[in-house]
Amino acid sequence: MVSTNVAKIGTKSFSVKHVFTNADTGLVVAQAFATIVCFNNVEQKTKIIPEVLRDNLKSKMANHAY
C-alpha cells in the first residue's frame, strides 16, 4: 500500500512524502520524498504556486511534520 501526503509548501515548490507499507504486515518497507517546482515553460523560469493550487495542497498536508 502507498500513502502520499504533502510534506511542505514553499513559495515556488512543494514536497510530497510517499510511504510504502506491506499490506499484510503493516510494516513500512520504504519511504520517498519528491519536490515539485512550478515552472513556466514559455518563459523558462520558476513561478509562484498559484493560490488555487496552494489551497488544494494545504488541504492535503499531513497533520504532523516529517
Predicted model as a PDB file, atoms N, CA, C, CB and O in Angstrom, pLDDT in the B-factor column:
MODEL        1                                                                  
ATOM      1  N   MET A   1       0.847  -1.155   0.000  1.00 94.00           N  
ATOM      2  CA  MET A   1       0.000   0.000   0.000  1.00 94.00           C  
ATOM      3  C   MET A   1       0.904   1.233   0.000  1.00 94.00           C  
ATOM      4  CB  MET A   1      -0.970  -0.011   1.217  1.00 94.00           C  
ATOM      5  O   MET A   1       1.960   1.235   0.632  1.00 94.00           O  
ATOM      6  N   VAL A   2       0.489   2.268  -0.704  1.00 95.00           N  
ATOM      7  CA  VAL A   2       1.255   3.511  -0.764  1.00 95.00           C  
ATOM      8  C   VAL A   2       0.370   4.655  -0.282  1.00 95.00           C  
ATOM      9  CB  VAL A   2       1.779   3.782  -2.208  1.00 95.00           C  
ATOM     10  O   VAL A   2      -0.764   4.805  -0.736  1.00 95.00           O  
ATOM     11  N   SER A   3       0.894   5.456   0.633  1.00 93.00           N  
ATOM     12  CA  SER A   3       0.179   6.672   1.039  1.00 93.00           C  
ATOM     13  C   SER A   3       1.047   7.867   0.681  1.00 93.00           C  
ATOM     14  CB  SER A   3      -0.160   6.660   2.575  1.00 93.00           C  
ATOM     15  O   SER A   3       2.273   7.805   0.760  1.00 93.00           O  
ATOM     16  N   THR A   4       0.408   8.937   0.293  1.00 93.00           N  
ATOM     17  CA  THR A   4       1.121  10.145  -0.110  1.00 93.00           C  
ATOM     18  C   THR A   4       0.487  11.342   0.577  1.00 93.00           C  
ATOM     19  CB  THR A   4       1.104  10.321  -1.654  1.00 93.00           C  
ATOM     20  O   THR A   4      -0.734  11.497   0.593  1.00 93.00           O  
ATOM     21  N   ASN A   5       1.346  12.188   1.146  1.00 93.00           N  
ATOM     22  CA  ASN A   5       0.889  13.419   1.792  1.00 93.00           C  
ATOM     23  C   ASN A   5       1.790  14.568   1.382  1.00 93.00           C  
ATOM     24  CB  ASN A   5       0.867  13.268   3.333  1.00 93.00           C  
ATOM     25  O   ASN A   5       2.965  14.374   1.070  1.00 93.00           O  
ATOM     26  N   VAL A   6       1.229  15.761   1.386  1.00 95.00           N  
ATOM     27  CA  VAL A   6       2.036  16.957   1.170  1.00 95.00           C  
ATOM     28  C   VAL A   6       2.827  17.193   2.451  1.00 95.00           C  
ATOM     29  CB  VAL A   6       1.144  18.211   0.795  1.00 95.00           C  
ATOM     30  O   VAL A   6       2.251  17.295   3.534  1.00 95.00           O  
ATOM     31  N   ALA A   7       4.136  17.279   2.324  1.00 93.00           N  
ATOM     32  CA  ALA A   7       5.005  17.434   3.491  1.00 93.00           C  
ATOM     33  C   ALA A   7       5.394  18.890   3.730  1.00 93.00           C  
ATOM     34  CB  ALA A   7       6.258  16.591   3.323  1.00 93.00           C  
ATOM     35  O   ALA A   7       5.573  19.305   4.875  1.00 93.00           O  
ATOM     36  N   LYS A   8       5.525  19.671   2.648  1.00 95.00           N  
ATOM     37  CA  LYS A   8       5.987  21.057   2.780  1.00 95.00           C  
ATOM     38  C   LYS A   8       5.494  21.854   1.587  1.00 95.00           C  
ATOM     39  CB  LYS A   8       7.542  21.131   2.888  1.00 95.00           C  
ATOM     40  O   LYS A   8       5.463  21.355   0.462  1.00 95.00           O  
ATOM     41  N   ILE A   9       5.112  23.090   1.841  1.00 96.00           N  
ATOM     42  CA  ILE A   9       4.708  24.004   0.761  1.00 96.00           C  
ATOM     43  C   ILE A   9       5.588  25.233   0.844  1.00 96.00           C  
ATOM     44  CB  ILE A   9       3.185  24.393   0.859  1.00 96.00           C  
ATOM     45  O   ILE A   9       5.619  25.925   1.862  1.00 96.00           O  
ATOM     46  N   GLY A  10       6.306  25.496  -0.242  1.00 97.00           N  
ATOM     47  CA  GLY A  10       7.144  26.684  -0.310  1.00 97.00           C  
ATOM     48  C   GLY A  10       6.496  27.738  -1.188  1.00 97.00           C  
ATOM     49  O   GLY A  10       5.298  27.674  -1.463  1.00 97.00           O  
ATOM     50  N   THR A  11       7.283  28.703  -1.627  1.00 97.00           N  
ATOM     51  CA  THR A  11       6.784  29.770  -2.487  1.00 97.00           C  
ATOM     52  C   THR A  11       6.601  29.297  -3.927  1.00 97.00           C  
ATOM     53  CB  THR A  11       7.732  30.958  -2.449  1.00 97.00           C  
ATOM     54  O   THR A  11       5.595  29.597  -4.570  1.00 97.00           O  
ATOM     55  N   LYS A  12       7.595  28.549  -4.423  1.00 98.00           N  
ATOM     56  CA  LYS A  12       7.567  28.098  -5.810  1.00 98.00           C  
ATOM     57  C   LYS A  12       7.592  26.580  -5.954  1.00 98.00           C  
ATOM     58  CB  LYS A  12       8.725  28.684  -6.551  1.00 98.00           C  
ATOM     59  O   LYS A  12       7.575  26.065  -7.071  1.00 98.00           O  
ATOM     60  N   SER A  13       7.631  25.870  -4.848  1.00 98.00           N  
ATOM     61  CA  SER A  13       7.686  24.415  -4.906  1.00 98.00           C  
ATOM     62  C   SER A  13       6.974  23.810  -3.701  1.00 98.00           C  
ATOM     63  CB  SER A  13       9.145  23.931  -4.967  1.00 98.00           C  
ATOM     64  O   SER A  13       6.671  24.493  -2.723  1.00 98.00           O  
ATOM     65  N   PHE A  14       6.718  22.511  -3.803  1.00 97.00           N  
ATOM     66  CA  PHE A  14       6.152  21.775  -2.681  1.00 97.00           C  
ATOM     67  C   PHE A  14       6.747  20.371  -2.684  1.00 97.00           C  
ATOM     68  CB  PHE A  14       4.590  21.729  -2.760  1.00 97.00           C  
ATOM     69  O   PHE A  14       7.207  19.874  -3.711  1.00 97.00           O  
ATOM     70  N   SER A  15       6.726  19.747  -1.512  1.00 96.00           N  
ATOM     71  CA  SER A  15       7.274  18.396  -1.369  1.00 96.00           C  
ATOM     72  C   SER A  15       6.186  17.444  -0.914  1.00 96.00           C  
ATOM     73  CB  SER A  15       8.453  18.380  -0.373  1.00 96.00           C  
ATOM     74  O   SER A  15       5.308  17.800  -0.129  1.00 96.00           O  
ATOM     75  N   VAL A  16       6.264  16.225  -1.426  1.00 95.00           N  
ATOM     76  CA  VAL A  16       5.348  15.182  -1.015  1.00 95.00           C  
ATOM     77  C   VAL A  16       6.145  14.017  -0.448  1.00 95.00           C  
ATOM     78  CB  VAL A  16       4.461  14.726  -2.195  1.00 95.00           C  
ATOM     79  O   VAL A  16       7.270  13.750  -0.872  1.00 95.00           O  
ATOM     80  N   LYS A  17       5.542  13.328   0.519  1.00 94.00           N  
ATOM     81  CA  LYS A  17       6.157  12.156   1.116  1.00 94.00           C  
ATOM     82  C   LYS A  17       5.312  10.943   0.763  1.00 94.00           C  
ATOM     83  CB  LYS A  17       6.301  12.313   2.658  1.00 94.00           C  
ATOM     84  O   LYS A  17       4.091  10.950   0.922  1.00 94.00           O  
ATOM     85  N   HIS A  18       5.983   9.896   0.279  1.00 95.00           N  
ATOM     86  CA  HIS A  18       5.330   8.636  -0.049  1.00 95.00           C  
ATOM     87  C   HIS A  18       5.790   7.592   0.963  1.00 95.00           C  
ATOM     88  CB  HIS A  18       5.652   8.186  -1.517  1.00 95.00           C  
ATOM     89  O   HIS A  18       6.985   7.465   1.227  1.00 95.00           O  
ATOM     90  N   VAL A  19       4.855   6.855   1.522  1.00 96.00           N  
ATOM     91  CA  VAL A  19       5.183   5.785   2.457  1.00 96.00           C  
ATOM     92  C   VAL A  19       4.626   4.479   1.884  1.00 96.00           C  
ATOM     93  CB  VAL A  19       4.601   6.078   3.896  1.00 96.00           C  
ATOM     94  O   VAL A  19       3.432   4.363   1.609  1.00 96.00           O  
ATOM     95  N   PHE A  20       5.511   3.512   1.713  1.00 97.00           N  
ATOM     96  CA  PHE A  20       5.150   2.213   1.164  1.00 97.00           C  
ATOM     97  C   PHE A  20       5.051   1.219   2.317  1.00 97.00           C  
ATOM     98  CB  PHE A  20       6.189   1.738   0.094  1.00 97.00           C  
ATOM     99  O   PHE A  20       6.020   1.006   3.046  1.00 97.00           O  
ATOM    100  N   THR A  21       3.878   0.614   2.478  1.00 97.00           N  
ATOM    101  CA  THR A  21       3.616  -0.273   3.596  1.00 97.00           C  
ATOM    102  C   THR A  21       3.217  -1.652   3.081  1.00 97.00           C  
ATOM    103  CB  THR A  21       2.518   0.306   4.505  1.00 97.00           C  
ATOM    104  O   THR A  21       2.442  -1.775   2.132  1.00 97.00           O  
ATOM    105  N   ASN A  22       3.757  -2.682   3.720  1.00 97.00           N  
ATOM    106  CA  ASN A  22       3.359  -4.049   3.410  1.00 97.00           C  
ATOM    107  C   ASN A  22       1.920  -4.237   3.897  1.00 97.00           C  
ATOM    108  CB  ASN A  22       4.333  -5.098   4.072  1.00 97.00           C  
ATOM    109  O   ASN A  22       1.643  -4.123   5.091  1.00 97.00           O  
ATOM    110  N   ALA A  23       1.019  -4.522   2.975  1.00 94.00           N  
ATOM    111  CA  ALA A  23      -0.402  -4.625   3.314  1.00 94.00           C  
ATOM    112  C   ALA A  23      -0.686  -5.775   4.278  1.00 94.00           C  
ATOM    113  CB  ALA A  23      -1.226  -4.804   2.049  1.00 94.00           C  
ATOM    114  O   ALA A  23      -1.646  -5.709   5.045  1.00 94.00           O  
ATOM    115  N   ASP A  24       0.128  -6.819   4.251  1.00 96.00           N  
ATOM    116  CA  ASP A  24      -0.097  -7.972   5.127  1.00 96.00           C  
ATOM    117  C   ASP A  24       0.399  -7.738   6.548  1.00 96.00           C  
ATOM    118  CB  ASP A  24       0.581  -9.194   4.553  1.00 96.00           C  
ATOM    119  O   ASP A  24      -0.241  -8.144   7.518  1.00 96.00           O  
ATOM    120  N   THR A  25       1.565  -7.067   6.657  1.00 96.00           N  
ATOM    121  CA  THR A  25       2.176  -6.908   7.981  1.00 96.00           C  
ATOM    122  C   THR A  25       1.994  -5.517   8.575  1.00 96.00           C  
ATOM    123  CB  THR A  25       3.640  -7.218   7.900  1.00 96.00           C  
ATOM    124  O   THR A  25       2.130  -5.333   9.784  1.00 96.00           O  
ATOM    125  N   GLY A  26       1.685  -4.539   7.727  1.00 95.00           N  
ATOM    126  CA  GLY A  26       1.573  -3.165   8.202  1.00 95.00           C  
ATOM    127  C   GLY A  26       2.914  -2.478   8.395  1.00 95.00           C  
ATOM    128  O   GLY A  26       2.964  -1.326   8.827  1.00 95.00           O  
ATOM    129  N   LEU A  27       4.011  -3.178   8.077  1.00 97.00           N  
ATOM    130  CA  LEU A  27       5.346  -2.602   8.234  1.00 97.00           C  
ATOM    131  C   LEU A  27       5.694  -1.670   7.083  1.00 97.00           C  
ATOM    132  CB  LEU A  27       6.387  -3.706   8.337  1.00 97.00           C  
ATOM    133  O   LEU A  27       5.406  -1.965   5.923  1.00 97.00           O  
ATOM    134  N   VAL A  28       6.310  -0.551   7.412  1.00 97.00           N  
ATOM    135  CA  VAL A  28       6.797   0.372   6.390  1.00 97.00           C  
ATOM    136  C   VAL A  28       8.023  -0.250   5.747  1.00 97.00           C  
ATOM    137  CB  VAL A  28       7.127   1.781   6.994  1.00 97.00           C  
ATOM    138  O   VAL A  28       8.985  -0.594   6.434  1.00 97.00           O  
ATOM    139  N   VAL A  29       7.988  -0.396   4.423  1.00 98.00           N  
ATOM    140  CA  VAL A  29       9.107  -1.011   3.714  1.00 98.00           C  
ATOM    141  C   VAL A  29       9.946   0.000   2.948  1.00 98.00           C  
ATOM    142  CB  VAL A  29       8.596  -2.061   2.765  1.00 98.00           C  
ATOM    143  O   VAL A  29      11.082  -0.292   2.576  1.00 98.00           O  
ATOM    144  N   ALA A  30       9.396   1.190   2.707  1.00 98.00           N  
ATOM    145  CA  ALA A  30      10.159   2.230   2.013  1.00 98.00           C  
ATOM    146  C   ALA A  30       9.464   3.574   2.197  1.00 98.00           C  
ATOM    147  CB  ALA A  30      10.313   1.896   0.499  1.00 98.00           C  
ATOM    148  O   ALA A  30       8.258   3.649   2.433  1.00 98.00           O  
ATOM    149  N   GLN A  31      10.262   4.630   2.082  1.00 97.00           N  
ATOM    150  CA  GLN A  31       9.743   5.993   2.105  1.00 97.00           C  
ATOM    151  C   GLN A  31      10.462   6.779   1.014  1.00 97.00           C  
ATOM    152  CB  GLN A  31       9.936   6.662   3.517  1.00 97.00           C  
ATOM    153  O   GLN A  31      11.615   6.499   0.688  1.00 97.00           O  
ATOM    154  N   ALA A  32       9.774   7.752   0.463  1.00 97.00           N  
ATOM    155  CA  ALA A  32      10.383   8.589  -0.572  1.00 97.00           C  
ATOM    156  C   ALA A  32       9.816  10.000  -0.485  1.00 97.00           C  
ATOM    157  CB  ALA A  32      10.141   7.991  -1.984  1.00 97.00           C  
ATOM    158  O   ALA A  32       8.656  10.203  -0.128  1.00 97.00           O  
ATOM    159  N   PHE A  33      10.655  10.958  -0.817  1.00 96.00           N  
ATOM    160  CA  PHE A  33      10.232  12.349  -0.917  1.00 96.00           C  
ATOM    161  C   PHE A  33      10.409  12.803  -2.366  1.00 96.00           C  
ATOM    162  CB  PHE A  33      11.043  13.260   0.064  1.00 96.00           C  
ATOM    163  O   PHE A  33      11.328  12.365  -3.059  1.00 96.00           O  
ATOM    164  N   ALA A  34       9.526  13.675  -2.805  1.00 97.00           N  
ATOM    165  CA  ALA A  34       9.651  14.276  -4.128  1.00 97.00           C  
ATOM    166  C   ALA A  34       9.328  15.763  -3.999  1.00 97.00           C  
ATOM    167  CB  ALA A  34       8.706  13.575  -5.171  1.00 97.00           C  
ATOM    168  O   ALA A  34       8.386  16.146  -3.306  1.00 97.00           O  
ATOM    169  N   THR A  35      10.112  16.584  -4.666  1.00 98.00           N  
ATOM    170  CA  THR A  35       9.867  18.016  -4.687  1.00 98.00           C  
ATOM    171  C   THR A  35       9.428  18.413  -6.084  1.00 98.00           C  
ATOM    172  CB  THR A  35      11.125  18.810  -4.252  1.00 98.00           C  
ATOM    173  O   THR A  35      10.092  18.091  -7.070  1.00 98.00           O  
ATOM    174  N   ILE A  36       8.311  19.110  -6.162  1.00 98.00           N  
ATOM    175  CA  ILE A  36       7.750  19.554  -7.436  1.00 98.00           C  
ATOM    176  C   ILE A  36       7.867  21.067  -7.492  1.00 98.00           C  
ATOM    177  CB  ILE A  36       6.260  19.093  -7.605  1.00 98.00           C  
ATOM    178  O   ILE A  36       7.472  21.763  -6.557  1.00 98.00           O  
ATOM    179  N   VAL A  37       8.411  21.573  -8.593  1.00 98.00           N  
ATOM    180  CA  VAL A  37       8.633  23.005  -8.775  1.00 98.00           C  
ATOM    181  C   VAL A  37       7.667  23.522  -9.833  1.00 98.00           C  
ATOM    182  CB  VAL A  37      10.109  23.298  -9.180  1.00 98.00           C  
ATOM    183  O   VAL A  37       7.545  22.933 -10.907  1.00 98.00           O  
ATOM    184  N   CYS A  38       6.978  24.625  -9.532  1.00 98.00           N  
ATOM    185  CA  CYS A  38       6.113  25.268 -10.527  1.00 98.00           C  
ATOM    186  C   CYS A  38       7.015  25.964 -11.538  1.00 98.00           C  
ATOM    187  CB  CYS A  38       5.109  26.289  -9.858  1.00 98.00           C  
ATOM    188  O   CYS A  38       7.923  26.708 -11.167  1.00 98.00           O  
ATOM    189  N   PHE A  39       6.756  25.715 -12.816  1.00 97.00           N  
ATOM    190  CA  PHE A  39       7.646  26.182 -13.863  1.00 97.00           C  
ATOM    191  C   PHE A  39       6.842  26.696 -15.047  1.00 97.00           C  
ATOM    192  CB  PHE A  39       8.596  25.066 -14.303  1.00 97.00           C  
ATOM    193  O   PHE A  39       5.878  26.059 -15.473  1.00 97.00           O  
ATOM    194  N   ASN A  40       7.236  27.844 -15.576  1.00 97.00           N  
ATOM    195  CA  ASN A  40       6.620  28.421 -16.766  1.00 97.00           C  
ATOM    196  C   ASN A  40       7.458  27.980 -17.965  1.00 97.00           C  
ATOM    197  CB  ASN A  40       6.524  29.999 -16.670  1.00 97.00           C  
ATOM    198  O   ASN A  40       8.582  28.448 -18.149  1.00 97.00           O  
ATOM    199  N   ASN A  41       6.908  27.079 -18.775  1.00 96.00           N  
ATOM    200  CA  ASN A  41       7.654  26.557 -19.921  1.00 96.00           C  
ATOM    201  C   ASN A  41       7.942  27.618 -20.976  1.00 96.00           C  
ATOM    202  CB  ASN A  41       6.891  25.420 -20.552  1.00 96.00           C  
ATOM    203  O   ASN A  41       8.988  27.573 -21.623  1.00 96.00           O  
ATOM    204  N   VAL A  42       7.042  28.561 -21.156  1.00 97.00           N  
ATOM    205  CA  VAL A  42       7.232  29.599 -22.174  1.00 97.00           C  
ATOM    206  C   VAL A  42       8.383  30.519 -21.781  1.00 97.00           C  
ATOM    207  CB  VAL A  42       5.933  30.416 -22.369  1.00 97.00           C  
ATOM    208  O   VAL A  42       9.257  30.815 -22.597  1.00 97.00           O  
ATOM    209  N   GLU A  43       8.377  30.970 -20.527  1.00 97.00           N  
ATOM    210  CA  GLU A  43       9.417  31.887 -20.047  1.00 97.00           C  
ATOM    211  C   GLU A  43      10.661  31.161 -19.552  1.00 97.00           C  
ATOM    212  CB  GLU A  43       8.866  32.753 -18.937  1.00 97.00           C  
ATOM    213  O   GLU A  43      11.694  31.784 -19.309  1.00 97.00           O  
ATOM    214  N   GLN A  44      10.561  29.837 -19.403  1.00 97.00           N  
ATOM    215  CA  GLN A  44      11.675  29.014 -18.929  1.00 97.00           C  
ATOM    216  C   GLN A  44      12.206  29.475 -17.574  1.00 97.00           C  
ATOM    217  CB  GLN A  44      12.799  29.030 -19.947  1.00 97.00           C  
ATOM    218  O   GLN A  44      13.412  29.620 -17.372  1.00 97.00           O  
ATOM    219  N   LYS A  45      11.256  29.705 -16.640  1.00 98.00           N  
ATOM    220  CA  LYS A  45      11.661  30.068 -15.285  1.00 98.00           C  
ATOM    221  C   LYS A  45      10.611  29.595 -14.285  1.00 98.00           C  
ATOM    222  CB  LYS A  45      11.875  31.596 -15.167  1.00 98.00           C  
ATOM    223  O   LYS A  45       9.462  29.329 -14.639  1.00 98.00           O  
ATOM    224  N   THR A  46      11.033  29.497 -13.031  1.00 98.00           N  
ATOM    225  CA  THR A  46      10.108  29.079 -11.981  1.00 98.00           C  
ATOM    226  C   THR A  46       9.070  30.170 -11.756  1.00 98.00           C  
ATOM    227  CB  THR A  46      10.866  28.764 -10.665  1.00 98.00           C  
ATOM    228  O   THR A  46       9.268  31.334 -12.105  1.00 98.00           O  
ATOM    229  N   LYS A  47       7.949  29.748 -11.156  1.00 98.00           N  
ATOM    230  CA  LYS A  47       6.895  30.716 -10.865  1.00 98.00           C  
ATOM    231  C   LYS A  47       6.285  30.402  -9.508  1.00 98.00           C  
ATOM    232  CB  LYS A  47       5.807  30.706 -11.969  1.00 98.00           C  
ATOM    233  O   LYS A  47       6.432  29.293  -8.995  1.00 98.00           O  
ATOM    234  N   ILE A  48       5.614  31.363  -8.941  1.00 98.00           N  
ATOM    235  CA  ILE A  48       4.959  31.209  -7.644  1.00 98.00           C  
ATOM    236  C   ILE A  48       3.785  30.236  -7.792  1.00 98.00           C  
ATOM    237  CB  ILE A  48       4.475  32.591  -7.094  1.00 98.00           C  
ATOM    238  O   ILE A  48       3.068  30.262  -8.792  1.00 98.00           O  
ATOM    239  N   ILE A  49       3.600  29.387  -6.790  1.00 98.00           N  
ATOM    240  CA  ILE A  49       2.485  28.441  -6.801  1.00 98.00           C  
ATOM    241  C   ILE A  49       1.170  29.229  -6.852  1.00 98.00           C  
ATOM    242  CB  ILE A  49       2.529  27.501  -5.543  1.00 98.00           C  
ATOM    243  O   ILE A  49       0.936  30.088  -6.001  1.00 98.00           O  
ATOM    244  N   PRO A  50       0.309  28.947  -7.839  1.00 97.00           N  
ATOM    245  CA  PRO A  50      -0.981  29.648  -7.905  1.00 97.00           C  
ATOM    246  C   PRO A  50      -1.805  29.400  -6.630  1.00 97.00           C  
ATOM    247  CB  PRO A  50      -1.778  29.192  -9.155  1.00 97.00           C  
ATOM    248  O   PRO A  50      -1.747  28.320  -6.041  1.00 97.00           O  
ATOM    249  N   GLU A  51      -2.558  30.400  -6.226  1.00 96.00           N  
ATOM    250  CA  GLU A  51      -3.315  30.325  -4.974  1.00 96.00           C  
ATOM    251  C   GLU A  51      -4.276  29.144  -4.944  1.00 96.00           C  
ATOM    252  CB  GLU A  51      -4.086  31.608  -4.758  1.00 96.00           C  
ATOM    253  O   GLU A  51      -4.421  28.499  -3.906  1.00 96.00           O  
ATOM    254  N   VAL A  52      -4.935  28.850  -6.063  1.00 96.00           N  
ATOM    255  CA  VAL A  52      -5.886  27.733  -6.089  1.00 96.00           C  
ATOM    256  C   VAL A  52      -5.151  26.409  -5.834  1.00 96.00           C  
ATOM    257  CB  VAL A  52      -6.637  27.684  -7.455  1.00 96.00           C  
ATOM    258  O   VAL A  52      -5.680  25.536  -5.146  1.00 96.00           O  
ATOM    259  N   LEU A  53      -3.950  26.255  -6.378  1.00 96.00           N  
ATOM    260  CA  LEU A  53      -3.157  25.057  -6.128  1.00 96.00           C  
ATOM    261  C   LEU A  53      -2.667  25.033  -4.689  1.00 96.00           C  
ATOM    262  CB  LEU A  53      -1.971  24.984  -7.096  1.00 96.00           C  
ATOM    263  O   LEU A  53      -2.702  23.987  -4.041  1.00 96.00           O  
ATOM    264  N   ARG A  54      -2.211  26.171  -4.181  1.00 95.00           N  
ATOM    265  CA  ARG A  54      -1.730  26.261  -2.794  1.00 95.00           C  
ATOM    266  C   ARG A  54      -2.844  25.847  -1.819  1.00 95.00           C  
ATOM    267  CB  ARG A  54      -1.240  27.710  -2.475  1.00 95.00           C  
ATOM    268  O   ARG A  54      -2.596  25.099  -0.874  1.00 95.00           O  
ATOM    269  N   ASP A  55      -4.065  26.333  -2.051  1.00 93.00           N  
ATOM    270  CA  ASP A  55      -5.189  25.979  -1.180  1.00 93.00           C  
ATOM    271  C   ASP A  55      -5.463  24.477  -1.218  1.00 93.00           C  
ATOM    272  CB  ASP A  55      -6.450  26.754  -1.592  1.00 93.00           C  
ATOM    273  O   ASP A  55      -5.739  23.862  -0.188  1.00 93.00           O  
ATOM    274  N   ASN A  56      -5.385  23.889  -2.418  1.00 93.00           N  
ATOM    275  CA  ASN A  56      -5.603  22.456  -2.566  1.00 93.00           C  
ATOM    276  C   ASN A  56      -4.510  21.670  -1.848  1.00 93.00           C  
ATOM    277  CB  ASN A  56      -5.651  22.070  -4.051  1.00 93.00           C  
ATOM    278  O   ASN A  56      -4.796  20.680  -1.176  1.00 93.00           O  
ATOM    279  N   LEU A  57      -3.272  22.104  -1.986  1.00 94.00           N  
ATOM    280  CA  LEU A  57      -2.150  21.435  -1.318  1.00 94.00           C  
ATOM    281  C   LEU A  57      -2.299  21.491   0.202  1.00 94.00           C  
ATOM    282  CB  LEU A  57      -0.818  22.077  -1.740  1.00 94.00           C  
ATOM    283  O   LEU A  57      -2.048  20.504   0.894  1.00 94.00           O  
ATOM    284  N   LYS A  58      -2.706  22.643   0.711  1.00 92.00           N  
ATOM    285  CA  LYS A  58      -2.897  22.792   2.163  1.00 92.00           C  
ATOM    286  C   LYS A  58      -3.907  21.785   2.687  1.00 92.00           C  
ATOM    287  CB  LYS A  58      -3.357  24.219   2.503  1.00 92.00           C  
ATOM    288  O   LYS A  58      -3.758  21.270   3.796  1.00 92.00           O  
ATOM    289  N   SER A  59      -4.925  21.505   1.904  1.00 89.00           N  
ATOM    290  CA  SER A  59      -5.943  20.551   2.347  1.00 89.00           C  
ATOM    291  C   SER A  59      -5.413  19.120   2.350  1.00 89.00           C  
ATOM    292  CB  SER A  59      -7.176  20.644   1.455  1.00 89.00           C  
ATOM    293  O   SER A  59      -6.013  18.240   2.967  1.00 89.00           O  
ATOM    294  N   LYS A  60      -4.303  18.881   1.671  1.00 85.00           N  
ATOM    295  CA  LYS A  60      -3.704  17.549   1.592  1.00 85.00           C  
ATOM    296  C   LYS A  60      -2.493  17.377   2.503  1.00 85.00           C  
ATOM    297  CB  LYS A  60      -3.304  17.260   0.175  1.00 85.00           C  
ATOM    298  O   LYS A  60      -1.860  16.321   2.506  1.00 85.00           O  
ATOM    299  N   MET A  61      -2.171  18.413   3.277  1.00 86.00           N  
ATOM    300  CA  MET A  61      -0.997  18.329   4.135  1.00 86.00           C  
ATOM    301  C   MET A  61      -1.211  17.323   5.252  1.00 86.00           C  
ATOM    302  CB  MET A  61      -0.663  19.696   4.717  1.00 86.00           C  
ATOM    303  O   MET A  61      -2.312  17.179   5.784  1.00 86.00           O  
ATOM    304  N   ALA A  62      -0.147  16.640   5.588  1.00 70.00           N  
ATOM    305  CA  ALA A  62      -0.172  15.719   6.723  1.00 70.00           C  
ATOM    306  C   ALA A  62      -0.345  16.525   8.000  1.00 70.00           C  
ATOM    307  CB  ALA A  62       1.125  14.855   6.781  1.00 70.00           C  
ATOM    308  O   ALA A  62       0.036  17.694   8.060  1.00 70.00           O  
ATOM    309  N   ASN A  63      -0.903  15.915   8.993  1.00 65.00           N  
ATOM    310  CA  ASN A  63      -1.164  16.599  10.252  1.00 65.00           C  
ATOM    311  C   ASN A  63       0.053  16.731  11.147  1.00 65.00           C  
ATOM    312  CB  ASN A  63      -2.229  15.888  10.988  1.00 65.00           C  
ATOM    313  O   ASN A  63      -0.023  17.323  12.224  1.00 65.00           O  
ATOM    314  N   HIS A  64       1.176  16.180  10.704  1.00 47.00           N  
ATOM    315  CA  HIS A  64       2.388  16.252  11.515  1.00 47.00           C  
ATOM    316  C   HIS A  64       3.603  16.472  10.622  1.00 47.00           C  
ATOM    317  CB  HIS A  64       2.562  14.970  12.354  1.00 47.00           C  
ATOM    318  O   HIS A  64       3.568  16.188   9.424  1.00 47.00           O  
ATOM    319  N   ALA A  65       4.665  16.976  11.214  1.00 46.00           N  
ATOM    320  CA  ALA A  65       5.904  17.247  10.482  1.00 46.00           C  
ATOM    321  C   ALA A  65       6.688  15.954  10.307  1.00 46.00           C  
ATOM    322  CB  ALA A  65       6.763  18.308  11.218  1.00 46.00           C  
ATOM    323  O   ALA A  65       6.559  15.019  11.099  1.00 46.00           O  
ATOM    324  N   TYR A  66       7.505  15.916   9.256  1.00 41.00           N  
ATOM    325  CA  TYR A  66       8.339  14.738   8.991  1.00 41.00           C  
ATOM    326  C   TYR A  66       9.775  15.041   9.312  1.00 41.00           C  
ATOM    327  CB  TYR A  66       8.210  14.283   7.534  1.00 41.00           C  
ATOM    328  O   TYR A  66      10.638  14.177   9.156  1.00 41.00           O  
TER     329      TYR A  66                                                      
ENDMDL                                                                          
END                                                                             
